[in-house]
Amino acid sequence: MSATGPFSSLNPTRKTYQHSPHIHHHWTSRNNRKGRHALGLTSSAIASSTLDTPTPTTSVREVLKGLTRMITYYPYWDISYLVAVIFTFGSVVWVINSIFAFLPYVQPSTAFANETLYGGGMTALIGATIFEVGSVLLMLEAINEKSSACFGWAIKKAFEDSEDVSGGGIEKGQQLHVRPDWDACGHHHKNKRNLVGSAGKVNAKTATLDSPSSSSSLGNDASTTKDMTPADQAHQRTQDSGAAGQNSWQWYPSVKAPRTHYLHELGFLACSSQMLGATIFWIAGFTALPGINNKLSQGLADGVYWTPQVVGGCGFIISGTLFMVETQAKWWKPAFGVLGWHIGAWNLVGGIGFTLSAIFGYWYQAGQSWGGYEAGLSTFWGSWAFLVGSAIQWYESLDKHPVEKHE
């Protein structure tokens, strides 16, 4: 097993477990939070007649299946799905808000009385509230991460007339079937009874490919604790003791957990920044309401309306950046092939848009009309960026068993 991360001072964000020369489990901290199990296959494994493997998820067929799932499958019990859907609908509200704010500048004939005050004010509060709810669920997702590796795939052996694969570690006449295995998964995402229940009974088999049995299901890799930091080992013991009592959900971490574990997790830091930003940003949503916003003096508006947007937007920028870096092998090297990286990138763009909107708002409040134009424009493209990122996150949340092709 190899463990790496963009920052040596923080916990690893990527681990690779080699189950055979052709099959790998690519664990990432983001996939772990989302209940995803990435399977890595070499090109020879995909082409081999002795390996029955799933189609890589980057194929056109699998992408279309993923898009179809978005409109036909609704796992309301999955917190990662709820986070994605809530942020998507929140982004739609912000797109509507940006239309109220920006359209009067580009199409004055469409304007109506108090359009920005009532249309913009009401949608601002609704959008900010939805983002706040999504951020709370995002934090719950972060503190309920699974502490040990979860393969989530079943590798079954069968014997039939087939050619030997030279150097592949597979006996002549033997064929391996690789399929998703929910019984071997310990993530809470699979619990369909309620949102906050346990993952249910987990298959205790953890046989490796070297096992003499004809069927092996690789689940939680308990042997990997020796590769963990002392803080991670303590965190896993805490969660394992909870799992023994069939309680895999927590509403808040223990007193020691932030200091010993979560503050060393890039994902948790990103989620915290998102929630802090959304909470401060909500103040601006409240003060945008008719009856409040139109009664504010310039100084008061700068303090309780525009400034919370600047501070909250900065929280979104930090969050998006950390979500991007979390998926990268090096802090400076973009991970263009990872969905999570694109989600973070679009959220970063959205955060920049919202922050710029508030900055231009200071000039608008001072009577400069161009400030209102730029503020509306920044909200427009920023909200669309959030919508794109949220839609990708929706797609990601439904693909629990991605298959990656490697040379």
BAMAR-589636 format. One line per 10 residues: number of its first residue (from 1); their letters; for each residue y, x, z of C-alpha. Coordinates in steps of 0.02 Angstrom, whole numbers, plus 50000, padded with zeros to 5 digits. Example, Ala and Ser with C-alpha at 12.3 -4.5 7.8 and 13.67 -1.06 7.14 Angstrom:
REM residues 2
1> as> 49775 50615 50390  49947 50684 50357;
***
This chain:
REM residues 407
1> msatgpfssl> 50000 50000 50000  50175 50061 49959  50330 49990 50044  50507 50017 49979  50681 49944 49995  50858 49976 49936  50913 50041 50108  50806 50153 50217  50895 50091 50373  50834 49912 50344;
11> nptrktyqhs> 50661 49838 50333  50567 49858 50167  50595 49720 50041  50452 49764 49924  50269 49806 49954  50129 49829 49830  49947 49802 49876  49818 49864 49751  49664 49753 49751  49587 49835 49598;
21> phihhhwtsr> 49644 49954 49460  49705 49802 49363  49760 49679 49499  49904 49700 49620  49993 49592 49747  50181 49617 49734  50252 49561 49902  50440 49543 49916  50542 49480 50061  50620 49346 49951;
31> nnrkgrhalg> 50453 49283 49886  50390 49282 50064  50532 49168 50122  50504 49053 49973  50315 49042 49998  50282 49129 49831  50134 49242 49791  50167 49362 49648  50014 49427 49557  50031 49587 49455;
41> ltssaiasst> 49915 49614 49307  49904 49759 49187  49901 49728 49000  49719 49782 48994  49675 49655 49129  49752 49513 49029  49661 49567 48871  49495 49605 48956  49344 49492 48929  49282 49533 49104;
51> ldtptpttsv> 49437 49465 49189  49483 49280 49184  49667 49285 49234  49813 49163 49227  49944 49174 49090  50099 49277 49135  50240 49163 49192  50361 49240 49067  50265 49165 48921  50346 49021 48828;
61> revlkgltrm> 50207 48902 48880  50226 48941 49066  50416 48929 49058  50403 48757 48980  50279 48706 49114  50402 48765 49246  50544 48665 49169  50431 48512 49162  50391 48531 49347  50576 48518 49386;
71> ityypywdis> 50580 48338 49324  50404 48282 49372  50366 48365 49540  50461 48331 49701  50389 48429 49851  50511 48357 49978  50409 48438 50118  50451 48613 50053  50611 48681 50130  50636 48805 49987;
81> ylvaviftfg> 50634 48660 49864  50756 48562 49971  50875 48710 49982  50875 48728 49792  50898 48543 49757  51035 48521 49887  51134 48668 49819  51111 48600 49643  51182 48430 49688  51319 48513 49788;
91> svvwvinsif> 51365 48618 49636  51372 48461 49529  51496 48387 49652  51602 48545 49640  51598 48536 49450  51667 48358 49465  51797 48422 49588  51851 48557 49466  51875 48427 49330  51994 48330 49442;
101> aflpyvqpst> 52088 48491 49479  52092 48571 49307  52087 48433 49177  52266 48372 49208  52328 48544 49156  52233 48552 48991  52235 48366 48949  52389 48289 49032  52357 48123 48946  52200 48097 49052;
111> afanetlygg> 52291 48116 49218  52312 47968 49335  52409 47944 49495  52350 48051 49642  52203 48115 49539  52199 48285 49624  52238 48216 49797  52105 48080 49801  51978 48136 49672  51991 48319 49716;
121> gmtaligati> 52007 48290 49904  51858 48175 49923  51743 48279 49814  51797 48437 49906  51738 48366 50072  51575 48302 49997  51539 48466 49907  51581 48572 50061  51470 48462 50171  51323 48475 50051;
131> fevgsvllml> 51343 48665 50044  51345 48669 50234  51183 48569 50245  51102 48681 50116  51158 48835 50212  51082 48771 50374  50916 48743 50286  50932 48915 50209  50944 48990 50384  50794 48890 50443;
141> eainekssac> 50699 48956 50293  50748 49134 50341  50692 49125 50523  50528 49043 50473  50474 49181 50355  50292 49232 50366  50273 49396 50458  50112 49458 50375  50066 49480 50193  49994 49327 50107;
151> fgwaikkafe> 49902 49356 49944  49872 49173 49901  49749 49207 49760  49560 49187 49753  49461 49318 49659  49286 49255 49624  49145 49355 49550  49025 49288 49421  48888 49372 49321  48865 49341 49137;
161> dsedvsgggi> 48835 49436 48976  48992 49536 48949  49045 49711 48904  49087 49840 49036  49268 49890 49062  49277 50079 49069  49360 50137 49230  49402 49959 49279  49297 49954 49437  49198 49805 49372;
171> ekgqqlhvrp> 49010 49813 49356  48924 49779 49191  48891 49595 49168  49015 49548 49303  49168 49440 49274  49312 49407 49394  49402 49240 49398  49577 49247 49472  49652 49081 49527  49782 49019 49654;
181> dwdacghhhk> 49706 48983 49824  49807 48874 49943  49669 48885 50074  49709 49069 50095  49896 49039 50114  49978 49039 50283  50153 48989 50227  50225 48827 50299  50281 48773 50125  50110 48699 50083;
191> nkrnlvgsag> 50113 48574 50228  50136 48404 50145  50137 48301 50303  50310 48349 50362  50447 48476 50339  50430 48568 50504  50242 48567 50538  50117 48709 50533  50036 48776 50376  49874 48698 50429;
201> kvnaktatld> 49705 48779 50432  49701 48945 50342  49546 49018 50264  49497 49163 50375  49412 49260 50235  49501 49420 50193  49367 49507 50094  49419 49640 49970  49357 49669 49795  49231 49792 49866;
211> spssssslgn> 49149 49654 49967  48968 49619 49919  49000 49432 49923  49011 49339 49758  49174 49255 49803  49321 49329 49894  49484 49251 49946  49622 49374 49989  49735 49294 50117  49831 49369 50261;
221> dasttkdmtp> 49815 49558 50260  49804 49597 50445  49766 49779 50410  49943 49808 50352  50015 49804 50528  49991 49990 50540  50118 50009 50400  50250 49906 50491  50391 49966 50600  50371 49936 50789;
231> adqahqrtqd> 50501 49796 50777  50405 49711 50637  50241 49727 50734  50320 49644 50885  50390 49506 50773  50220 49477 50695  50134 49468 50865  50259 49334 50915  50227 49231 50759  50039 49259 50768;
241> sgaagqnswq> 50036 49192 50946  50129 49039 50884  50009 49018 50739  49864 49018 50861  49939 48862 50937  49962 48784 50764  50151 48798 50778  50218 48896 50630  50393 48824 50634  50542 48872 50742;
251> wypsvkaprt> 50715 48795 50749  50794 48953 50816  50732 49131 50845  50696 49208 51013  50834 49303 51104  50762 49472 51053  50716 49426 50873  50889 49451 50794  50910 49624 50869  50731 49682 50842;
261> hylhelgfla> 50695 49603 50673  50814 49485 50584  50967 49597 50585  50860 49725 50493  50815 49599 50357  50925 49594 50201  50875 49414 50167  50925 49357 50340  51093 49447 50326  51122 49362 50158;
271> cssqmlgati> 51079 49190 50228  51191 49220 50379  51337 49267 50267  51307 49111 50163  51305 48998 50315  51457 49079 50394  51552 49065 50230  51501 48883 50205  51550 48838 50384  51724 48912 50367;
281> fwiagftalp> 51741 48841 50192  51703 48667 50261  51869 48673 50355  51957 48673 50186  51849 48526 50131  51908 48426 50282  52092 48472 50263  52081 48425 50077  52066 48240 50124  52206 48121 50077;
291> ginnklsqgl> 52314 48087 50227  52289 48265 50288  52320 48377 50138  52476 48287 50080  52551 48296 50255  52534 48484 50275  52684 48599 50269  52673 48754 50161  52634 48869 50307  52506 48750 50381;
301> adgvywtpqv> 52423 48724 50211  52410 48912 50189  52329 48927 50360  52206 48781 50365  52175 48744 50182  52189 48897 50071  52141 49033 50197  51973 48954 50245  51933 48951 50060  51973 49136 50043;
311> vggcgfiisg> 51869 49183 50196  51727 49065 50149  51728 49126 49970  51713 49305 50031  51560 49249 50130  51485 49182 49967  51525 49347 49880  51438 49449 50015  51290 49330 50016  51267 49337 49827;
321> tlfmvetqak> 51279 49526 49828  51150 49544 49967  51031 49423 49880  51044 49531 49723  51017 49695 49816  50869 49622 49910  50772 49605 49746  50814 49780 49685  50709 49936 49705  50869 50038 49724;
331> wwkpafgvlg> 51036 49974 49786  51119 50029 49624  50983 49974 49501  50992 49792 49440  50829 49694 49436  50854 49596 49275  50673 49542 49271  50678 49452 49439  50732 49270 49455  50802 49300 49629;
341> whigawnlvg> 50919 49433 49560  50994 49312 49435  51014 49181 49571  51111 49304 49677  51214 49360 49526  51268 49183 49480  51309 49146 49663  51413 49305 49666  51510 49244 49515  51532 49074 49597;
351> gigftlsaif> 51595 49154 49757  51722 49257 49658  51781 49099 49570  51806 49003 49733  51895 49150 49814  52013 49173 49667  52048 48987 49665  52111 48996 49844  52212 49153 49811  52300 49070 49664;
361> gywyqagqsw> 52323 48919 49776  52448 49015 49882  52563 49027 49731  52534 48845 49689  52581 48796 49866  52740 48896 49846  52790 48791 49695  52722 48900 49554  52636 48782 49429  52538 48923 49349;
371> ggyeaglstf> 52452 48947 49517  52382 48770 49507  52318 48802 49331  52230 48963 49380  52162 48887 49540  52087 48741 49444  52016 48856 49311  51936 48972 49440  51857 48823 49528  51792 48761 49360;
381> wgswaflvgs> 51699 48918 49308  51651 48959 49487  51569 48790 49514  51474 48805 49350  51411 48976 49405  51347 48900 49568  51263 48763 49467  51172 48885 49354  51115 48989 49503  51055 48835 49597;
391> aiqwyesldk> 50959 48770 49445  50869 48938 49429  50830 48929 49615  50757 48755 49588  50645 48825 49452  50595 48971 49563  50552 48859 49712  50420 48765 49612  50331 48921 49547  50230 48973 49699;
401> hpvekhe> 50108 49084 49604  50205 49189 49477  50104 49308 49369  50187 49470 49318  50132 49582 49175  50139 49770 49199  50092 49911 49084;
***
